[in-house]
Amino acid sequence: MLHRRDFGNTSLIVEVFAVGHGRLPALAKGARRGRGAVAAILQPFRPLWMSWSGRGEVRTLTRSEPAGRAFDLQGEALLCGFYLNELLVRLLGRADPHADLFAFYHAALSDLAAGRDLQGVLRQFELRLLEELGYASAIDREADGRAVVAERRYVCLPDAGLCAASDAQAEVTVSGTTLLLLAAGEPLTGQHAREARELMRRLLAPHLGDRPLKSRELFRRWRNTG
């Protein structure tokens, strides 16, 4: 389950990412009634067996049972998980299966729970998400096919791909080393981690629109109070 919100006095609307079905909304009738046993199950980062009925845009949930232990995300890893969920809610169309992306999402949650390099997990997920949506361009080759060189700096345009940077573009460039590390899935630290984060923000921005991501605001608050 990616997200949930209250509906009426006793029910929930849940956004589900399901194998073979992709993202879809479902109504969990009475999920908030009484002690809320169903509501306790319908939580982010918990694998679930689910079934539903109906053919409209919002299905009616008929069954929800745990399908394994919830991913134990704590601290910054929990915020990273919220970020992944928000990207999926904002960018995935309805009822598009995205089977490969589902498997990669599950692996990303596992990596976050295991305490692996959080920034690396996020960057690789962002790349895979753009690829699945058909928006990705190669980050180890320029738009004209030339291989990226570690010692050079580049500009990455969402609609045009990579090109060598001029001096006038210094403030928006990324090093060839960062691009090669990102393409290979290698750990990113220091300046390379910062460049990779800014690069992925620029590539995602045209598809996310003007509405800010709530998870980024949570990151800012967490860092300011940490």
Disulfide bonds with the S-S distance in Angstrom:
none
